[in-house]
Amino acid sequence: MPNNLPEAFQGWGLSWAGLRDNRQGEWWLAAQGVLILLNLLPATPAPSSLGLVWPWPLTVAGWSLLAIGLLLAAAAFLRLGPSLSPLPDPKPGAGLVTSGAYGRCRHPLYQAVLICGLGVSLALGSVLHLALLLALVGVLGGKARREERGLIAQHPAYASYRAETAAIVPGLPWLDWRR
């Protein structure tokens, strides 16, 4: 765990120039942010507009998954400490984190975002939110692949960690590409 949490928010290298030319993978971050924010939209179509009564156990399970996802995100965020970056390109000189949440999967923050998205989809019974979840699967899978190219270049030990540890969701081809 980091001793100095503010250090985690430094050295990200965000810039308008990077947003224009995607030098550090800013477009992946922008796509991720837009998809997450779109989850604030109401259920579309609302189950009631289709003549359905959404089962309350699914609503409770969905909100529970959202809460679990938020807790998992907090744990991964804290474990990453000063190596934290919202961009897929690793921070120069950042250490490789392979313990805690990162011992379970290589990208636990992405896993947590997907769990939250699944939770919102279940809670609302929304086709729109299911589509947003599937779009997030595509974006986070692509962002993680770009991130890993940088991690392999920066950390020689990353190759063996990658071979032993699931990427985002164990066993799903787009979300786990161990070799």
C-alpha positions as CSV (number, residue, x, y, z in Angstrom):
1,M,0.0,0.0,0.0
2,P,1.3,3.5,-0.8
3,N,2.4,5.7,2.1
4,N,1.9,8.8,0.1
5,L,-1.5,8.6,-1.7
6,P,-1.1,12.0,-3.4
7,E,2.0,10.5,-5.3
8,A,-0.5,8.2,-7.1
9,F,-2.0,11.3,-8.8
10,Q,1.3,12.7,-10.1
11,G,3.2,12.1,-13.3
12,W,0.2,10.9,-15.4
13,G,1.3,13.0,-18.5
14,L,-2.2,14.0,-19.5
15,S,-2.2,16.7,-22.1
16,W,-4.4,18.2,-24.8
17,A,-1.7,17.3,-27.4
18,G,-2.0,13.6,-26.3
19,L,-5.7,13.7,-26.6
20,R,-5.3,15.0,-30.2
21,D,-2.7,12.4,-31.2
22,N,-3.2,9.5,-28.8
23,R,0.5,9.4,-27.8
24,Q,-0.1,7.6,-24.5
25,G,-3.4,5.9,-25.4
26,E,-5.6,8.8,-24.5
27,W,-8.3,7.7,-26.9
28,W,-8.7,4.5,-24.9
29,L,-9.2,6.5,-21.7
30,A,-11.6,8.9,-23.4
31,A,-13.7,5.9,-24.7
32,Q,-13.7,4.3,-21.3
33,G,-14.7,7.5,-19.6
34,V,-17.6,8.1,-22.0
35,L,-18.9,4.6,-21.6
36,I,-18.8,4.8,-17.8
37,L,-20.6,8.1,-17.8
38,L,-23.3,6.8,-20.1
39,N,-24.2,4.4,-17.3
40,L,-25.8,7.3,-15.6
41,L,-28.6,7.3,-18.2
42,P,-31.9,5.8,-17.3
43,A,-32.9,2.3,-18.3
44,T,-33.7,2.2,-22.0
45,P,-36.0,0.8,-22.8
46,A,-37.4,0.6,-19.3
47,P,-38.7,-3.0,-18.6
48,S,-42.1,-1.5,-17.8
49,S,-42.3,0.0,-21.3
50,L,-42.0,-3.6,-22.6
51,G,-44.7,-4.8,-20.3
52,L,-42.2,-6.5,-17.9
53,V,-42.0,-6.3,-14.2
54,W,-38.2,-6.5,-13.5
55,P,-37.7,-9.1,-10.7
56,W,-36.6,-7.5,-7.5
57,P,-34.0,-10.3,-6.8
58,L,-32.2,-9.2,-10.0
59,T,-32.3,-5.6,-8.9
60,V,-30.9,-6.4,-5.5
61,A,-28.2,-8.7,-7.1
62,G,-27.3,-5.9,-9.5
63,W,-26.9,-3.2,-6.9
64,S,-24.9,-5.7,-4.8
65,L,-22.6,-6.3,-7.8
66,L,-22.2,-2.6,-8.2
67,A,-21.1,-2.3,-4.5
68,I,-18.7,-5.2,-4.8
69,G,-17.2,-3.7,-8.0
70,L,-16.7,-0.4,-6.2
71,L,-15.0,-2.2,-3.3
72,L,-12.7,-4.2,-5.6
73,A,-11.8,-1.0,-7.5
74,A,-10.9,0.7,-4.3
75,A,-8.6,-2.2,-3.2
76,A,-6.9,-2.3,-6.6
77,F,-6.5,1.5,-6.7
78,L,-4.9,1.5,-3.3
79,R,-2.6,-1.4,-4.1
80,L,-1.3,0.3,-7.3
81,G,-0.3,3.4,-5.3
82,P,2.3,5.6,-7.2
83,S,2.2,3.3,-10.2
84,L,-1.4,4.4,-10.9
85,S,-2.2,6.0,-14.2
86,P,-5.4,6.3,-16.1
87,L,-3.5,6.0,-19.4
88,P,-2.6,2.6,-20.8
89,D,1.0,3.6,-21.2
90,P,2.8,2.9,-17.8
91,K,4.3,5.7,-15.9
92,P,8.0,5.9,-16.5
93,G,9.9,4.4,-13.5
94,A,6.7,3.0,-11.9
95,G,7.1,-0.3,-10.1
96,L,5.4,-3.5,-11.1
97,V,2.6,-4.5,-8.8
98,T,1.8,-8.2,-8.6
99,S,0.4,-8.7,-5.1
100,G,-3.0,-8.1,-3.5
101,A,-5.7,-7.6,-6.2
102,Y,-2.9,-7.8,-8.8
103,G,-2.2,-11.4,-7.7
104,R,-5.7,-12.4,-8.7
105,C,-5.7,-10.7,-12.1
106,R,-3.4,-8.4,-14.1
107,H,-6.0,-5.7,-14.5
108,P,-8.3,-5.7,-11.4
109,L,-9.4,-2.1,-12.0
110,Y,-10.8,-3.1,-15.4
111,Q,-12.4,-6.2,-13.8
112,A,-14.0,-3.9,-11.2
113,V,-15.4,-1.6,-13.9
114,L,-16.9,-4.6,-15.7
115,I,-18.5,-5.9,-12.5
116,C,-20.0,-2.5,-11.8
117,G,-21.3,-2.4,-15.4
118,L,-22.8,-5.8,-15.0
119,G,-24.4,-4.7,-11.7
120,V,-26.0,-1.6,-13.3
121,S,-27.3,-3.7,-16.2
122,L,-28.9,-6.3,-13.9
123,A,-30.3,-3.7,-11.5
124,L,-32.0,-1.7,-14.2
125,G,-32.9,-4.5,-16.6
126,S,-31.7,-2.2,-19.4
127,V,-30.8,-3.2,-23.0
128,L,-28.9,0.1,-23.2
129,H,-26.8,-0.7,-20.2
130,L,-26.1,-4.2,-21.4
131,A,-24.8,-2.7,-24.7
132,L,-22.6,-0.3,-22.7
133,L,-21.2,-3.2,-20.8
134,L,-20.4,-5.1,-24.0
135,A,-18.7,-1.9,-25.4
136,L,-16.7,-1.6,-22.2
137,V,-15.5,-5.2,-22.6
138,G,-14.2,-4.2,-26.1
139,V,-12.6,-1.0,-24.9
140,L,-11.0,-2.4,-21.7
141,G,-9.7,-5.5,-23.5
142,G,-8.0,-3.2,-26.1
143,K,-6.7,-0.8,-23.5
144,A,-5.2,-3.6,-21.5
145,R,-3.4,-5.1,-24.5
146,R,-1.8,-1.7,-25.2
147,E,-0.9,-1.3,-21.5
148,E,0.8,-4.7,-21.5
149,R,3.0,-3.8,-24.5
150,G,4.4,-1.0,-22.3
151,L,4.6,-3.1,-19.2
152,I,6.6,-5.8,-21.0
153,A,9.0,-3.2,-22.3
154,Q,9.4,-1.6,-18.9
155,H,9.5,-4.7,-16.7
156,P,11.3,-7.9,-17.8
157,A,9.4,-9.9,-15.1
158,Y,6.1,-9.0,-16.6
159,A,6.2,-11.8,-19.2
160,S,6.2,-14.5,-16.5
161,Y,3.6,-12.7,-14.4
162,R,1.5,-12.5,-17.6
163,A,1.8,-16.2,-18.3
164,E,0.7,-17.1,-14.8
165,T,-2.1,-14.6,-14.0
166,A,-5.4,-14.0,-15.7
167,A,-5.8,-10.7,-17.5
168,I,-9.2,-9.4,-16.6
169,V,-11.7,-12.3,-16.4
170,P,-10.2,-15.8,-16.3
171,G,-11.2,-18.1,-19.2
172,L,-12.9,-15.5,-21.4
173,P,-10.8,-15.2,-24.6
174,W,-11.1,-11.4,-25.1
175,L,-10.5,-10.8,-21.4
176,D,-7.8,-13.4,-20.7
177,W,-5.0,-14.0,-23.2
178,R,-2.5,-15.9,-21.2
179,R,0.0,-17.9,-23.2
